[in-house]
Amino acid sequence: MTTRKKGTAHQVSESELKEKLSGKGDERRGNERVPARLEIEVPLGSWQEVKKIYTTNISKGGLLFSVTPPATMPATVELTLTLPDGAKVTLSSEVRHVSRRDGTKEFDVGVQFQALDAPTRHLFESALAKL
């Protein structure tokens, strides 16, 4: 496996992504993921506007979503997540991986949340506990 630098995105194979998502192998996530379809606003590097898309899964530490090309994103991104009750939280996130789904034009993007202030963390974790 290649050495990764913090703050850089890298491409992984679908088999590696599936291994990571299934909990096999070198699992680094400390939080349980919950399948969830929540709206997020994602600023993509080559776009002037924000794209609204949906999460695939989410945890206290990060989330996964899929986008169609272009999948150029900055290494650090501010995501605006719409919680189930309609409230919105902005989550400073670091792109941890981007990989193309086999047989599709979609890319899975996994992000890890950076330090959240106490009110944002409380609001987010309260909503997550209800999922």
C-alpha positions in Angstrom: 0.0 0.0 0.0 1.3 3.5 -0.8 2.1 6.1 1.9 -0.5 8.8 2.1 0.2 12.4 3.1 -2.5 14.1 5.2 -4.5 16.6 3.2 -4.0 15.0 -0.2 -6.6 13.0 -2.2 -5.6 9.8 -3.9 -7.4 7.3 -6.1 -8.1 3.8 -4.8 -9.4 0.8 -6.7 -13.0 -0.2 -6.2 -11.9 -3.5 -4.6 -9.8 -1.5 -2.0 -12.8 0.8 -1.4 -15.1 -2.2 -0.9 -12.6 -3.8 1.5 -12.5 -0.6 3.5 -16.3 -0.2 3.5 -16.8 -3.8 4.5 -14.7 -3.5 7.6 -12.0 -5.9 6.4 -8.3 -5.1 6.3 -6.7 -2.0 7.8 -9.8 -0.2 9.1 -8.9 3.2 10.4 -12.4 4.6 11.1 -13.3 4.8 14.7 -17.0 5.5 14.1 -19.8 3.4 12.8 -21.2 4.4 9.4 -24.9 4.7 8.8 -26.5 4.5 5.3 -28.1 7.9 4.8 -29.4 10.0 1.9 -28.9 13.5 3.1 -28.5 16.5 0.9 -25.1 18.2 0.9 -23.8 21.2 -1.0 -20.4 20.5 -2.4 -18.1 23.2 -4.0 -16.3 21.5 -6.9 -12.9 23.0 -8.0 -13.9 23.6 -11.6 -17.4 24.9 -11.0 -18.4 28.4 -10.2 -21.4 27.2 -8.2 -22.1 24.6 -5.5 -23.5 21.3 -6.6 -26.3 19.7 -4.4 -25.9 16.0 -4.1 -26.7 13.2 -1.6 -24.7 11.3 0.9 -24.3 7.5 0.6 -23.3 7.0 4.2 -22.3 9.1 7.2 -20.6 8.7 10.6 -19.4 11.0 13.3 -16.1 11.2 11.6 -17.0 11.7 7.9 -19.2 10.8 5.0 -19.2 9.3 1.5 -21.0 10.7 -1.6 -20.9 10.1 -5.3 -20.5 12.7 -8.1 -20.3 12.5 -11.9 -17.4 14.2 -13.7 -15.9 16.5 -13.2 -14.6 15.1 -9.9 -12.0 17.7 -9.3 -12.2 18.9 -5.7 -9.9 20.8 -3.4 -8.2 18.7 -0.7 -10.1 20.7 2.0 -13.7 21.5 1.4 -16.6 23.1 3.3 -19.7 20.9 2.9 -23.1 22.2 3.9 -25.2 19.3 5.2 -29.0 19.4 5.4 -30.0 17.5 8.5 -33.3 15.4 8.6 -35.1 18.2 10.4 -34.1 20.8 7.7 -31.3 22.5 9.8 -28.1 23.0 7.9 -24.5 22.6 9.3 -21.3 23.5 7.6 -18.6 20.8 8.0 -15.0 21.5 7.3 -13.8 18.3 5.6 -10.7 16.8 4.1 -11.0 14.6 1.0 -9.5 11.3 2.0 -10.2 9.3 -1.3 -11.7 9.6 -4.7 -12.3 6.5 -6.8 -14.3 5.8 -9.9 -17.1 3.2 -9.6 -16.4 0.3 -12.0 -18.7 0.4 -15.0 -20.1 3.9 -14.2 -19.3 7.5 -14.8 -19.6 8.2 -11.0 -16.8 8.8 -8.5 -17.1 8.0 -4.8 -15.6 10.7 -2.6 -14.9 10.0 1.0 -14.3 12.9 3.4 -13.1 13.2 7.0 -14.5 16.0 9.1 -12.0 18.4 10.6 -12.4 20.0 14.0 -16.0 21.1 14.5 -17.0 23.7 17.0 -19.0 22.5 20.0 -22.5 23.8 18.8 -22.0 22.3 15.3 -20.8 19.0 16.6 -23.7 18.7 19.1 -26.3 19.6 16.4 -24.7 17.1 13.9 -24.3 14.2 16.4 -27.8 14.7 17.7 -29.2 14.4 14.2 -26.9 11.4 13.4 -28.1 9.6 16.5 -31.7 9.7 15.2 -30.8 8.1 11.8 
